[in-house]
Amino acid sequence: MTRSIFVLLRFLSSSCLPLPCSAVLLKRVTPQCLFILFGVYGDVQRVKILFNKKENALVQMFDCTQAQLAMSHLNGQRLHGKAMRVTMSKHQTVQLPREGQEDQGLTKDYSSSPLHRFKKPGSKNFQNIFPPSATLHLSNIPPSITEEDLKLLFSSTTGMVKAFKFFQKDRKMALIQMSSVEEAIQALIDLHNHDLGENHHLRVSFSKSTI
């Protein structure tokens, strides 16, 4: 049974940022951004950012268990400088806009997305679900990609890289540590499924390990 969760993106303090900056930050939160982030904890079916309240969104997960998992791990985490409040929604499903209805791309259907992490029964992904952390697990790294390549990629898009190491037994995997959990969250959103060439798309998830 699918279940929607309600996401409220709000500032902890309204005095933290001037209003123009606040508006810009809200524009940066897109359905794709929420799809990637909530997709760490389940297969997101649909995302809707509310037309008249763009700091509010609905995220429809595959089932209630995944919705509970996403809520427990993401409630209170920060995105673009704002704390997220994640609660169960009274809506069971996210309604797609009617034909001809103005939506501005705020509602997206991801039910057939190839990026779902949990569509294969028994997948190892079920065993590697962790809360957001400053350390990220990287996989599917092609042989030609170096430590410096990855450090440059992550530092140029999201923030400061504090540490990095390849797995000794499998160089297709690595750990990278950002300077904060918030930076790691943004890095995951920006770089999960990033095309590294050689038909390799980077896989990014939160890690329980430290470097």
C-alpha positions as CSV (number, residue, x, y, z in Angstrom):
1,M,0.0,0.0,0.0
2,T,1.5,3.3,-1.0
3,R,1.7,6.1,1.5
4,S,2.4,9.8,1.2
5,I,4.4,11.9,3.6
6,F,4.1,15.6,4.1
7,V,7.4,17.6,3.9
8,L,7.5,21.2,5.2
9,L,10.7,23.0,4.4
10,R,11.1,25.9,6.7
11,F,13.6,28.2,8.3
12,L,14.5,27.6,12.0
13,S,14.7,31.4,12.3
14,S,13.1,33.8,9.9
15,S,15.9,36.3,10.6
16,C,18.6,33.9,9.4
17,L,18.4,35.0,5.7
18,P,17.0,38.1,3.9
19,L,13.8,37.5,2.0
20,P,15.3,37.5,-1.5
21,C,17.7,34.8,-0.5
22,S,14.9,32.8,1.1
23,A,13.0,32.9,-2.2
24,V,16.0,31.7,-4.2
25,L,16.5,28.8,-1.8
26,L,12.9,27.7,-2.1
27,K,13.2,27.6,-5.9
28,R,16.2,25.3,-5.6
29,V,14.0,22.6,-4.0
30,T,12.6,20.6,-6.9
31,P,10.7,17.4,-7.3
32,Q,13.9,15.7,-8.6
33,C,15.8,16.9,-5.5
34,L,13.2,15.4,-3.1
35,F,13.0,12.2,-5.3
36,I,16.8,11.6,-4.9
37,L,16.9,12.3,-1.2
38,F,13.8,10.4,-0.1
39,G,14.8,7.7,-2.6
40,V,17.6,6.7,-0.1
41,Y,14.9,5.2,2.1
42,G,12.4,3.8,-0.3
43,D,11.1,3.9,-3.9
44,V,9.5,7.3,-4.4
45,Q,6.4,7.1,-6.6
46,R,5.4,10.7,-6.9
47,V,6.4,14.1,-5.7
48,K,4.3,17.3,-5.5
49,I,5.5,20.7,-4.5
50,L,2.4,22.7,-3.5
51,F,1.5,25.4,-6.1
52,N,0.6,28.1,-3.6
53,K,2.9,27.0,-0.8
54,K,6.2,26.1,-2.4
55,E,7.8,25.4,1.0
56,N,5.5,22.4,1.3
57,A,5.6,19.2,-0.6
58,L,4.1,15.7,-0.7
59,V,6.2,12.7,-1.3
60,Q,4.5,9.4,-2.1
61,M,6.6,6.3,-1.1
62,F,6.1,2.7,-2.3
63,D,4.6,1.6,1.0
64,C,4.0,2.6,4.6
65,T,7.3,1.0,5.9
66,Q,9.3,3.1,3.5
67,A,7.4,6.2,4.4
68,Q,8.1,5.6,8.1
69,L,11.7,5.0,7.4
70,A,12.1,8.2,5.4
71,M,10.3,10.2,8.0
72,S,12.4,8.9,10.9
73,H,15.7,9.6,9.2
74,L,14.9,12.9,7.4
75,N,12.8,14.8,9.9
76,G,14.8,17.7,11.3
77,Q,17.6,17.4,8.7
78,R,18.7,20.6,6.9
79,L,18.4,21.2,3.2
80,H,19.6,24.5,1.6
81,G,20.0,26.0,5.1
82,K,16.4,25.0,6.2
83,A,15.2,22.4,8.6
84,M,12.8,19.9,7.1
85,R,9.7,18.8,9.1
86,V,8.6,15.4,7.8
87,T,5.2,14.0,8.9
88,M,2.7,11.5,7.6
89,S,0.2,13.1,5.3
90,K,-3.6,12.7,5.4
91,H,-3.4,12.0,1.7
92,Q,-2.7,8.4,0.7
93,T,-1.6,9.3,-2.8
94,V,-0.3,12.3,-4.8
95,Q,-2.8,13.3,-7.5
96,L,-1.3,14.1,-10.9
97,P,-2.5,17.4,-12.5
98,R,-5.4,17.1,-14.9
99,E,-4.8,17.6,-18.6
100,G,-4.4,21.3,-19.3
101,Q,-4.0,22.2,-15.6
102,E,-1.2,24.7,-14.9
103,D,1.4,23.0,-12.7
104,Q,4.8,24.6,-13.6
105,G,6.5,21.2,-13.3
106,L,5.8,20.9,-9.6
107,T,4.3,17.4,-9.8
108,K,6.3,14.5,-11.1
109,D,5.6,10.8,-11.5
110,Y,8.6,8.6,-10.7
111,S,6.7,5.2,-10.5
112,S,8.7,3.8,-13.4
113,S,12.1,5.4,-12.7
114,P,15.2,3.3,-13.2
115,L,16.8,4.9,-10.2
116,H,14.7,3.1,-7.6
117,R,17.1,1.4,-5.1
118,F,14.7,-1.2,-3.7
119,K,12.8,-2.6,-6.7
120,K,14.8,-5.9,-6.6
121,P,13.7,-8.2,-3.8
122,G,16.6,-9.2,-1.6
123,S,18.8,-6.3,-2.8
124,K,21.8,-5.4,-0.7
125,N,20.4,-1.9,-0.6
126,F,17.9,-3.1,2.1
127,Q,20.9,-3.9,4.4
128,N,22.6,-0.5,3.9
129,I,20.1,2.1,5.0
130,F,21.6,4.6,7.4
131,P,20.7,8.1,8.7
132,P,22.2,11.1,6.9
133,S,25.9,11.5,7.9
134,A,28.9,13.5,6.8
135,T,30.5,10.4,5.3
136,L,29.1,9.1,1.9
137,H,29.6,5.7,0.4
138,L,30.4,5.8,-3.4
139,S,30.2,2.9,-5.7
140,N,30.3,2.0,-9.4
141,I,33.5,4.0,-9.9
142,P,35.3,3.2,-13.2
143,P,39.0,2.3,-13.1
144,S,40.1,5.6,-14.8
145,I,38.7,7.8,-12.1
146,T,41.3,8.9,-9.4
147,E,40.9,10.1,-5.9
148,E,41.7,13.7,-7.1
149,D,38.9,13.4,-9.7
150,L,36.3,12.6,-7.1
151,K,37.5,15.1,-4.5
152,L,37.4,17.8,-7.1
153,L,33.9,16.7,-8.3
154,F,32.5,16.8,-4.7
155,S,34.3,20.0,-3.7
156,S,33.3,21.9,-6.8
157,T,29.5,21.3,-6.4
158,T,28.7,21.0,-2.8
159,G,31.4,22.1,-0.3
160,M,34.6,21.0,1.4
161,V,35.9,17.5,1.3
162,K,37.6,16.5,4.6
163,A,38.7,12.9,3.8
164,F,38.6,10.3,1.1
165,K,39.7,6.6,0.7
166,F,39.1,3.8,-1.8
167,F,38.2,0.4,-0.5
168,Q,41.3,-1.7,-0.4
169,K,39.6,-4.9,-1.8
170,D,37.4,-3.2,-4.3
171,R,38.4,0.1,-6.0
172,K,35.0,0.5,-7.5
173,M,33.9,1.8,-4.1
174,A,35.1,4.6,-1.8
175,L,34.2,6.7,1.2
176,I,34.2,10.5,1.1
177,Q,33.7,12.7,4.1
178,M,32.2,16.2,3.7
179,S,32.6,19.0,6.3
180,S,29.0,18.6,7.5
181,V,25.9,16.4,7.3
182,E,24.1,19.2,5.4
183,E,26.9,19.3,2.8
184,A,26.7,15.5,2.4
185,I,23.0,15.6,1.9
186,Q,23.4,18.2,-0.9
187,A,26.3,16.1,-2.4
188,L,24.1,13.0,-2.5
189,I,21.3,15.0,-4.2
190,D,23.6,16.6,-6.8
191,L,25.9,13.6,-7.6
192,H,23.9,10.4,-7.2
193,N,23.7,8.9,-10.7
194,H,26.4,11.4,-12.0
195,D,27.9,10.2,-15.3
196,L,31.5,9.3,-14.7
197,G,32.1,8.1,-18.3
198,E,32.8,4.5,-19.5
199,N,29.1,3.7,-19.0
200,H,29.5,4.2,-15.2
201,H,27.0,6.2,-13.2
202,L,28.0,7.1,-9.7
203,R,26.0,5.6,-6.8
204,V,25.9,7.6,-3.6
205,S,24.5,6.7,-0.2
206,F,25.0,7.6,3.4
207,S,27.6,5.6,5.3
208,K,27.8,4.5,9.0
209,S,31.6,4.4,8.7
210,T,34.0,7.2,9.3
211,I,37.4,7.8,7.7
